[in-house]
Amino acid sequence: MAVLVIPTSQTLASYRERVQLDGDAYELHIRWNSCAAAWFVDIFDDDGNPLVYGRKCLIDTRLTGQHQHIPNLPPGEITCFDTTQRKERPGLRDFGTRVLALYFDQEATEGLEAV
């Protein structure tokens, strides 16, 4: 069982991050939307095929759970965690400091669902 902290930028408002999730490579496009004052994420497989678009990054909300019917989606779960426990959504400069993007691998996610 593992939890991975997904690397995030404190200086860029839009960027791509390549990550290994449960042994497979994915690309995350993480971007700030100033009109919504919120972060959004798109998930692509290793070949660049889109899997999920425009998921708003909210604290303690599963970003991929409702999309498990999509083939090749990471089998675990991506979520955002507020290290202050205030459960405030991430602001423009909060990723990597107050807010962490976490990936719970498949084993960890199964354990959470069983509880």
C-alpha positions in Angstrom: 0.0 0.0 0.0 1.4 3.4 -1.0 0.6 7.0 -1.1 2.5 9.2 -3.6 2.8 12.9 -3.4 2.4 14.2 -7.0 4.9 16.9 -7.8 3.3 20.3 -8.3 4.5 23.8 -9.1 4.3 26.8 -6.9 5.3 29.2 -9.7 3.5 28.0 -12.9 -0.2 28.5 -13.5 -0.3 25.7 -16.2 2.1 22.8 -16.6 2.3 19.1 -17.4 3.6 16.5 -15.0 4.6 12.9 -16.0 4.0 10.5 -13.2 4.1 6.7 -12.5 0.8 5.5 -10.9 0.5 1.8 -10.1 3.4 1.0 -12.5 2.0 2.9 -15.5 3.0 6.3 -16.9 0.5 9.1 -17.1 0.6 12.8 -17.9 -1.3 15.3 -15.8 -2.1 18.7 -17.2 -2.6 20.9 -14.1 -3.8 24.4 -14.7 -5.2 27.4 -12.8 -8.4 28.9 -14.0 -8.5 32.5 -12.9 -12.2 33.0 -13.6 -13.1 30.1 -11.4 -10.2 30.8 -9.0 -9.5 27.1 -9.0 -7.1 24.4 -10.2 -8.2 21.8 -12.7 -6.5 18.6 -13.9 -6.6 16.6 -17.1 -5.3 13.0 -17.2 -3.7 11.5 -20.3 -2.3 8.0 -20.8 1.4 7.4 -21.7 0.5 7.7 -25.4 -1.1 11.1 -24.9 -4.7 9.9 -25.2 -7.1 11.9 -23.0 -8.7 10.0 -20.2 -10.3 12.7 -18.0 -10.7 16.4 -18.7 -11.4 19.3 -16.4 -11.6 17.8 -13.0 -11.7 20.6 -10.4 -9.2 20.1 -7.6 -11.2 20.2 -4.4 -10.0 19.1 -1.0 -10.8 15.5 0.0 -12.6 14.9 -3.2 -11.8 11.9 -5.4 -10.8 13.1 -8.8 -10.9 9.8 -10.6 -13.4 7.6 -8.7 -16.5 8.4 -10.7 -14.6 7.7 -13.9 -13.4 4.1 -13.2 -15.4 2.9 -16.2 -12.8 4.6 -18.5 -10.2 2.1 -19.7 -6.6 2.7 -18.8 -7.4 5.2 -16.0 -5.1 4.8 -13.0 -6.7 2.2 -10.7 -6.0 4.2 -7.5 -7.3 7.6 -6.6 -6.0 11.2 -6.9 -7.1 13.7 -4.3 -6.0 17.0 -2.8 -5.2 17.2 0.9 -5.1 20.5 3.0 -2.1 20.0 5.4 -3.7 22.6 7.7 -6.9 20.6 8.1 -8.9 23.7 7.3 -10.2 22.0 4.1 -9.8 25.2 2.1 -9.5 24.7 -1.7 -6.0 25.4 -3.1 -5.2 28.9 -4.1 -2.8 29.9 -6.9 0.4 29.4 -4.8 -0.8 26.6 -2.4 0.1 23.4 -4.3 3.2 21.8 -2.8 2.9 23.9 0.4 -0.5 24.0 2.1 -2.1 21.6 -0.3 -0.7 18.3 -1.6 -1.9 16.4 -4.6 -1.9 12.7 -3.5 -2.2 9.4 -5.3 -3.5 6.5 -3.3 -2.4 3.3 -5.1 -4.9 0.6 -6.0 -4.2 -1.4 -2.8 -4.6 1.7 -0.6 -7.9 2.6 -2.3 -9.3 -0.9 -1.9 -8.4 -0.7 1.8 -10.3 2.6 2.2 -13.4 1.3 0.5 -13.4 -1.7 2.7 -13.5 0.5 5.9 
